Amino acid sequence: MPAPAKAAPPLDGVVILDFTRVLAGPWATLALADLGARVIKIEHPKTGDDTRRYDALPELNGESAYFLAANRNKESLALDIASPAGQAVVKRLVVKADILVENFRADVMTRQGLGYADLAAINPKLVYCSVTGYGHASSNKMVAGYDPIAQAESGMMWMTGEPDGLPLRTGVSYADMFTGMYASQAILGALRARDRDGLGQHIDIALLDSSAASVANYAQVALSTGKSPMRYGGGHPFIEPLGLYECADGLISLVCGNERQWERLCTAGLERPDLLTDPKLIDVKTRVANRAYCRETLGAILKTNTRAAWIPKLRDAGLPVGAVRDIVEALHAPELRERGMIVTTEHASLGPIEQVASPMKLSRTPTAAPFAPALLGQHSRAALAFAGYDNDEIEALIAAGVATEPKE
């Protein structure tokens, strides 16, 4: 049977008004943009998204890698929503929009006359997603939300770090990213509900809620026992061996998840069947109890050869194992390149740039062809025209500074 013909991306035709900045909100709208939605990112006309000023690199002509990473496939409308004229633009856009996403403090959009109740009165089908630190129904709803605080307060940070060290924030802002993913899932669910009954709704996503949910099995242990699990660094509370091991030329990450894998590790992998009868390594409970001895024993063996020698041998034995790569190594690895995970887009000021692509692979309705993150206000004229303004009205809005576009 021939493969079905490719169709448009899943969210083709869906219009999103994106009032988000930094990471949690932009990560949600990035996923929806990759799925084909038209995302109009509405930014402050002078400063834009805060991350446009983060880590602006000389080798990137002053552009921010942080902004580039989270804002692919989005148009930029630079608009002053504090002005009555700017608010009028938003209300005209809302008539044509399916989704609005914002991550201001809980009172900001309402003070501008752009809260859910205001805009649902104009478009009852609107799916309106608010992303805040603590949620609109929280007594802390006016407290700003930041990833390090959410990691600290949710228990996520407690589980990260070495056993004898302090809790650590994850290197990547996972509280923000999990929140963005939960937001995009909720939005898709609300769209499906709208298909049934024709009505939009308000989605209230909190950074703290999302972070607590992401503690996952460790949260369940704490709820079930009344005790907080300890930190294990690169190890695991219930599995041994699992973690990082030093070879002659670098680190590998090795997992031995059950007794069958342990047997294969000792025989075909390490060629040390004697380890199977070592009383300190006899089963997983014993190995966990003798974690230091197990790591020392395996570490001494693995140091005798290189990663290039060990990895194929251990994989042939059926063991999950991989090299610990720095980020440059990882992004040039053939496993990512052959999956199309690195794409080239054409940026308005940087020219061709490589970016990490969407990981969502759909067989019939693929993700949208990527285009580069926009300059501040790059699509202001197009967005205003979409809202129904004619050329003279657009010129007047730009002349008044209500909307702006890139400087020559």
N, C-alpha and C positions, 0 to 999 in steps of 0.2 A: 504494500500500500504506500503511495507516495506521501511524503511529509506534507502536512497542511501548510497552506500559504501563510506567510507572515502577515499579521494584521497590525493596526495602529497600536501604540503603547496603551496599557490598561486605563490610564487616566486621561487619555487624549480628549480634549474638549472641556476638561474641568479647569476652572479658573480659581486661583488662590490669591488672596490679598495677604501679604506677608509683612507683618509689623515687627518681626523678631530681630534680635541682634545677639551677638556673642555666639553661644554654641547650642544650648538645649533647643531653643526654638528653631534656629537655622538648620539643625540636624534633622528635625522633623520635616521641614519643608524641602530639604534636599532630597530626602527619600521620595517624597511625593512628586518633586520635579523630575527625578530620574524615571519615575513611572509614567511620565508624560504630561503631567499637569502644567498649565501655564501659570507660573509663579511670578507675580508682580511684587517685588520687594520694595516696600515704602520706607524710605530712609530720611533722616534729618537732612535738610538741604545743605547744611554747612559741614557737618561732621560725619554724617552717614553712620553705618554700623560701627560700634566701638572698635571692633576688631580690624577695621581698615587701618588703625594706627598701631596695632600690635606687631611686634617683630618686623617692621617694615625694613626690608633688606636692600642694601646697595646693589647686590647682584640681581635683584628683582626690580630694579628701577624704582625703588621706594615703595613697591607694592607689598602687602602683607600676606605671608604664606598662610597665616591663620584664616584670613578672610577667603583666600583662594580655595582653601580646603573645604569650606562649608557652604559655598555659594555658587557652585556650578549650576547651570541650567536655570538661572533666575534673571529676570529683567530688573532694572533699577529705576524706580521713580523717586526722585528727590523732591519731597513735599513737606511743607510746614503744616502739620496737622493741628498745631495750636492756633492757627488763624481760621477765621470763619470761611474764607475762600478755600483753604485746604480741606477743612471738614466737609465742605460741599462737594469737593472732588471725590472724597472717600465715599460719600453717600451715593454719588452717581455711579461709582465703580461697584458698590455693593449690589446694586440692582442686577449687575451682570455676573456677579461672583457666586461661586458655590461654597467656598470655604474662606474663613478669615482666621489667621493665627497671630496671636500677640503674646509677648512675654514682658509687659510692663508690670509695675506694682499694681495691686488690685484696684486702685481708684483712678488710674491715669486715663484709660479709655472712656470711662464713665464721665469724668470731668470734661472731656472733649466732646461729649455728646455722641460718643462712638461705642458705648457699651453694648452688650448683647441685646438688652431690651430695646435700645434705640434702633439698632440695625435690623433686628428681627421684625420690627414693625414695618420696615421698608421691604425686606425680603424674608418671608417666613421660612423659606427653604434653606436659609443660610446655616451652615455648620460653623460654629464660632468656638475656637479652641483658645483657652487662656492657659499659659504656662507661668507659674509663679513659684516662689520658694516654698511656701507652706500651704497654698491653696486658698481659694476665695472663702471657704467656710471655716477657716482657721482663725483663732484668736491672734495668730501671728501674721495675718494676711498682709499687713503693711510692712513686714520685715523683708528686706531684700534677700533674694536667694543666690547663693554662690556655691559652686561645686565643692570646694574644700569644706565648707560648713555642712553641706548635706552629707558628704562622706563621713564627717566626724559624728554628726548627730544620729545617723541612721544605723551605725554599726559597721558600715562598709569599711571604714578606716581601721576599726578595731581588728578586723581579720587580715589586714595587710601589713607585712613587715616580718622581721625575724623574731623568733620566740623570746629572746632576751633583750629585744630592742623596743623602741617606741612604735606605736601605730604609725603607719605611713599613708599619705595620700597616693593613689595610683598615679603612675607617670602620665597617663592619658586621663582626661576629665571624664571618667566613666559615669559619674552621677549625672552630668549633663547629657551624655550620649544615651544612657538608658532612658532618661526622661524624654528625650527627643524621639526615641523609638516607640515608647509607650504612647506618646502623643500622636504619632503617625498611625499607629494601630487603632487608636480610639477614633481618629478622624475617618479612617476607612470603614470602621464599624458604623459610625454615624451616617456615612454615605449609603451604606447598605440598608440601614433603617429608613432613610429618606426614600429609597427606592420603593419601600413597602407602603409608607403612609404619606409621602410628599412633604414631610415637615423636617426642618433642621432642628438643632438643639445646641445647648451650651456644654462644652467639655471643660472640666476643671482639672488640670494636671499639675501636680505639685512635685517639686524637686525632691523633697523629703520623702513623700509617699513612694516615688519611683525608686529611690535609693534603698529604702527599707525592703521593698519587694525584691530588689536585686540581690539582697543578702541570701535569698533562696534557702538552700538546705541548712545553712548555718542558723538562719532565723528559726527554722522549724526545730532544730536541736535546742535552741535557747527556750522556745515556747514549751517544748515537751519536758525539759529537764529543769528549767529554772536556772541554768548555768550557761554562761557565755563561753563558747569554744575558745581555745587559745590560738595564737598565731603559729603558723608552721613555715613561714618563709616561702621557699620554693617547694616545700614538701606538702604532704597531705595527711590529714588526721587518721585515715583508715587504711591507707595503701602504702606499702613499702616493698620494693623501691619505687619512688617517684620523685623526680626532681632533676637538678642540674649536676652533671659530672664532668670533671676535667679530663680531656684527652691530651695527647702529647702536643697538640697545636690549637686547642680551643675547647669550648664548652659544648656539650650536647644536652638535650633534654630527653629523659628516658622515663617511660611509664611501664610498669609491670602490674597490670590490673587484676590478675587472678592467678591461681596456682598453675594452670596450664601454661600461662606465659612465663611464670617463674621457672618452670621445668625447662622450657625452650631456651630461656635466657642462660641457664646454667649449663645446658648441654650444647646445643647447636650454636648459640650466640657467643658465650664466653669460653666454651670448651672446658668447663670446670664442673663436672658432674659431682665432685666431692662436696660442693656447696649444698646439694640436696639433702645430705645427711648431717650437716652441721647443726647441732642442737639449738643454736641461737638463731637459725634461719629456717627452721623446719616448716613453718606456715606463716601466713600473713600476720596473725596476732603476735606471734613470737618476733617476727621481723620488726613490727611496729614498736614492740616493747624494747627491742635492741636496735633502735634506729641508727644510733651513732656507729655501732659495730658494723651494721649492714652497709652503711654508706662508706665507711673506711675500707671495708673488704672489697666492695665493687670498685671504689675509686682507685685503689692500688692497681687493679687489673686494667681498668680503662686507660690509665695514664701511660700504659706501655705501648700504645699505638695511636694513630691519627684518627681524626673524625672521618676522613675519606675512607679509611680502612674499616672502622667500626660500623658506620651507619648502614652500608649495604649488607654487611654480615648480619647485623641485628635485625634488619628488615627482612632479610631472607628467612630468619628464624621466626618471623611473625611478631616482632616486637614493635610497638609504637616508639619511634625515636626520630629526632631531627636535630640539626645544627642550631645553636643559638646564634642568630645573625644580628648584626647591627642593622639600622633601618635602611641604609644604602644597600647593603647586601640583600636584605629582604625584598626590596622593591625591584631589584635586578634579577631576582631568582627566576629560573625558567618556569617553575610551577605557577607563578603569578603571570608571567608574560604570556604563556600559552593559553591562559584563561581569559586573555584580553582585559586584565585588571589594571593595566597602565594604558591610558589613552592620551592622545595629543589634541589639544584644543587651541584655537587662535584667539589670543587675548588682544584687546584693542590697543594696549600700550606695550605689552611685552612680546608680542608676536607668538610663535608656537611655544606652548608650555605643556609639559607632561603632567598628568594628574592621575590620581587613583580613581578608577571607575566604580560604578555601582556594582555591588556583589550579587544583585538580584538577576538571576538568569531564568527567563521565561521562554518556553519553546515556541509559542505561537504569537504572543503579544510582547515583543522584547521591549526593554527600556528605551527611553528616548535617546536619539543621537546627541551626545554631549556637546554643549557649547560653553565657552569660558565664562568665569565670573565677570560681572559687568563693572565698568567704571561707575562712580557715583553719578546718578542721573542720566546714564547712557540711554535709557529707554523712556525718559520723561515724556517726550513728545508723543511717542507711540502709545504710551499708557493713557495720556490725556485724550488722544484721539479715540482710543477704545472706549473711554468714558463718555464720549459724545461731544467733546469740545471741538469747535472749528478752529481754523488756523489763526484767526484774529484773537479768539479767546485764549488760545494757547500762548500766543505772543504776549498777551496782557498778563497772564499768570506768571510767565517767566520774567517779564519786565518788572513785575511787582515783587519778585523774589519768593512767591508762594511755591513755585516749582523752579528747579534749577537743572542745568545740564552741564556736562564736562566743559571745562575751559579749554580753549584751543592750545 
